[in-house]
């Protein structure tokens, strides 16, 4: 079983076939989806990338990229178009496409770039899906969860409740003003 899964959709059958052949050769699982299924697929986080094959560049293609980005702003979105003017390519990249592929398809380059983007996506997902609540290692505007930092937070909390005068020392840039 593949470690990567890609949703593939679009209106360009030849482009879809080219992508499918390249994905199979790289042992990347492919899930054909419709535009209607795309929202559910993204919400379930069932894929590591989306490939959209379009016969001609259109406003509809641009809207699909924008829609994908509104549902998931980090998933790789690869657009495979038969031909496209530069101004359209600029628009879809600005809308959030990760990559745009035009024929002829260089399978090795395509798979290499796709795998890199999927690895980055998976890493970002792990980083942002932390199970540790931020409150556990945050105190006011300070961040840290090492044993010395947790001791500092307890001490700050204890001293803050009293009327004691405290001298705060430390090197420049260590956060003395945050503690005060």
N, C-alpha and C positions, 0 to 999 in steps of 0.2 A: 504494500500500500504506500502511496506517495505521502511525503511529508508536506507537500503544498497542494492547495486546491484553488482553482481559478474558475470564476464565473465568466462565461463567454456568451455574448449576445450581439445582435446587429442585423442589418438588412442586406449585407453583402455576402452571399453564399460562398463565393470563391475565397474571399478573405477569411471567412469562418473556417473553411476547409484547411487553408494554409496554417492558420493558428492551431487548429486541432492536430494536424500532423506534427507540427513542431512541439506541441505540448506532450503528445504521446511519446515522441522520440526521447523526450527529457524525463519521462515518467512523472509528469505533473498531471494530477487528476483534474479533469475538466467537467464542469457542471453547466450544461446549456440552460440558460434562463431567458425568460421573456422580459420585456420592460416592466410588465405588471408584477412579475416574480422578484424583480431586482430589489425592491424595498424590503420584502421579507427576508431575502438572502442576506442583505446587509444588516438588518436588525438582528438576525440570528448569529451574525459574525461567523458564517459557515465557510467563507472563502478568504484567501490571502491576497487576491487581486481580481480586478475586473478588466476584461478585454472587450472592447466594443469595435466591431467591424462595420464600417459604413461604406456604402457604394459611392456616394457623393457627399461632400461636405455640405452641411445644412445647419440651419438654426436649430432644428430638432436635435441634431448631434450635440451641439453646444449646450442646449438645455439639459440633455441627459447627463453630461459631465457636471454641470452645475447641480443637478438633482442628486447625483451620487455624492458630490462633495458636501451637500447639505446634510446628508445622512451619515457620512463618515468622512471626516476631513483628512484622514491619514492613509487610507487604503490606496494601493497603487492602481491607477486607472490608465490603461494603455489603449490608445485609439489606433486602429488599423484602417487606413483609408486608401481607396484606389488611387486617388490623386487629390491634391489640395493646394490652393494658392497659399503663399506665405502668410498673408494677412489672416486667413482662417486658422492656420497652425498657431500663430501668435495668440489668437483669441482663445483657442481651446487650452493652450498651455497656461494662459493667465486664469482661465476658469478652473484649472486644477488637474488637467491631464498630466500624468507623470511622464509619459512618453508618447510619441506619435511615430507610427511605422508606416512607410509608403513602399510600394513594390519597387524593385524586387526584394523579397524577404530574405535577409541573411539570418538563417535559423540560429546559428551559434551565437551571434551578437544579440539577437532578440532574447534568447533563453538566458544568456549571461546577465543581461540588464534586468530582465524580469525576476530572476532568482535573487539578484542583489536587492531589488526593491522590496521583494517579499520578505527577505531576511530583516531588512530595516523595519518593515511594518510589524513583523512579529516581535522584534526587540522593543519597539516603541509601545506596542500593546502590553508587553510584560511590565515595562517601566510604569506606564500609566494605570495599570490594573493592580496596583499594590493593595494588599489586604490590610496593611497596617494603617490605621487612621492617622492622619497628619497630626491630630491633637496629641498623640502619644509621644511625638518627638518634636513638638513645637511649643514654644513658650513665648507669648506675645509675638514679636517679629524675629525671634531667634529660632534657628533650626539646628537640631543635633540630637542624637539619641545615644551617644556614648555614655558610659557610666559617669565620667567627670561632668559632662553637660547636664545629665539628669540630677546629679548632686547640686550643681550650680542653680538649676531651676528651683529645687527644694529650698535652698538657702535664700534665694531671692524672694520666694514666696513667704518664707518665715519672717525675713527682715522687713518686707513691705508692710506687714501687719503691725509693726511696732513703730515707735517714734524715735528709734535709735538713729544716731548719726553714723554714716558708713563711708569709709574711704574706698573708692573703687580704683584699682590700679591695673595696669596692663599695657602691652605694647600698642602702638598706633594701629588702628584698624581692627581690633579684636572685639569691639562692640560695647565699650564702656558706656556710651550714650544710650544704647538700648537697655542696659541694665538699670541706669539711672531713671 
